[in-house]
Amino acid sequence: MDGAVIPRAVVTGGAGFVGSTLVGELVRRGTRVLVVDDLSRGSVANLHRTGGGSAELLRHDIRDRGPLKTAFAAFEPDVVFHLAAQIDVRFSMSEPFQDAGVNVLGSINVFGAATATGVRRVVNTSTGGAVYSVGVRVPTPETAPTAPESAYGTSKLAAESYAEWFRRAEGLDVLTLRYGNVYGPGQDPRGEAGVVGIFCARLLAGERPVIFGDGAQTRDFVHVRDAAAANLAAALAPAPRHRVNNIGSGRETSVRDLADRIAAVLGSDLAPEFVAGRPGEVRRSCLDVRRARADLGLAAPLPLDEGLADTLGWIRTLR
Ligand SMILES: NC(=O)c1ccc[n+]([C@@H]2O[C@H](COP(=O)([O-])OP(=O)(O)OC[C@H]3O[C@@H](n4cnc5c(N)ncnc54)[C@H](O)[C@@H]3O)[C@@H](O)[C@H]2O)c1
């Protein structure tokens, strides 16, 4: 993969956490990038932070189809990385219509514009933490049954189905990556999404991390640079055998262990505080990543302690 160049790429959601990291990587490799983002959560500052500041930015809502099609046709991308999404699980439960508007209809618009422009490949983004059935084998392979608990998981899975429909009906070359819990520099430590950032910020402020429940719930934490690298690999793989691949570390880490590890990296002796668990929270989540590694030729993931040190270093710069 090293040295291979994608001449022109569109990155939807490219001003967000994962998207901006990918844009920075593409720019470093000499790719001309058009970011399509409505900046509802992302920012231009993210692009500057990751080295993606020279990318073109179209501030646009992917639900609005006409201008999206026009922009794709004018830019003529080789590859489209589709990361724009409504990512707030709780919002999806109270506003499933709004969630589906972005994640399903918006995705259809992106796949349609990509088809009309004749791109070489689309890399679609989904979630390994919210689509699989409760009680499936852990680590969970891509072949495990799906039955999302949340509206968010449902909309992401629906977008995967539409990707597959565009492939069959329109010949669109599209792959989907299902991420574990992505963490690392750039993730909003005040946000709802990232437990790593929240724990890091609290410990750095001399406060105890707050754990909902007993802390034995597990997650698969994957560094944002590994997620970006997986996108590049998915774009460049000459003939991937599978259309859906898990992107994670393949390691199951409990939330309690996570808090202890961050404290250890910091040399802090602050113990976590336990509060009542949140209903509906997934108990165990860890992805079987063997198929993705073989199919896409991925390198070994960054060890968690190194990724945590990296994240702490970044959060320190914010203070
Ligand atoms: N962060 C994780 O742990 C994680 C896990 C699984 C899957 N994902 C997926 O990865 C992708 C990126 O997530 P992220 O964590 O970087 O989130 P993020 O919120 O930082 O990035 C999403 C970006 O999409 C943009 N956006 C939202 N609605 C839009 C719209 N209607 N039109 C145009 N742009 C819009 C936002 O402004 C933002 O910049 C998403 O598809 C998400 O579902 C993330």
The ligand as a Gaussian input file, in Angstrom:
#p B3LYP/6-31G(d) Opt

LIG

0 1
 N      -16.101000       7.305000      16.676000
 C      -16.456000       6.033000      16.802000
 O      -16.138000       5.374000      17.801000
 C      -17.244000       5.346000      15.705000
 C      -17.592000       3.993000      15.890000
 C      -18.299000       3.343000      14.884000
 C      -18.627000       4.018000      13.720000
 N      -18.306000       5.329000      13.569000
 C      -18.674000       6.001000      12.320000
 O      -17.557000       6.711000      11.849000
 C      -17.973000       7.864000      11.118000
 C      -17.252000       9.082000      11.645000
 O      -17.597000       9.256000      13.024000
 P      -16.830000      10.294000      13.968000
 O      -16.630000       9.631000      15.272000
 O      -15.685000      10.891000      13.240000
 O      -17.991000      11.378000      14.189000
 P      -18.000000      12.955000      13.945000
 O      -19.330000      13.454000      14.426000
 O      -16.778000      13.591000      14.495000
 O      -17.941000      13.041000      12.351000
 C      -19.090000      13.027000      11.543000
 C      -18.999000      14.219000      10.613000
 O      -20.171000      14.223000       9.763000
 C      -20.638000      15.555000       9.667000
 N      -22.072000      15.488000       9.375000
 C      -23.074000      15.095000      10.204000
 N      -24.253000      15.184000       9.574000
 C      -23.989000      15.623000       8.311000
 C      -24.801000      15.920000       7.180000
 N      -26.141000      15.785000       7.233000
 N      -24.209000      16.343000       6.041000
 C      -22.862000      16.500000       5.986000
 N      -22.045000      16.254000       7.028000
 C      -22.603000      15.820000       8.172000
 C      -20.334000      16.196000      11.016000
 O      -20.255000      17.614000      10.944000
 C      -18.988000      15.571000      11.349000
 O      -17.919000      16.352000      10.885000
 C      -19.494000       7.907000      11.246000
 O      -20.057000       7.352000      10.082000
 C      -19.780000       7.040000      12.451000
 O      -21.073000       6.466000      12.386000
 C      -17.621000       6.006000      14.536000

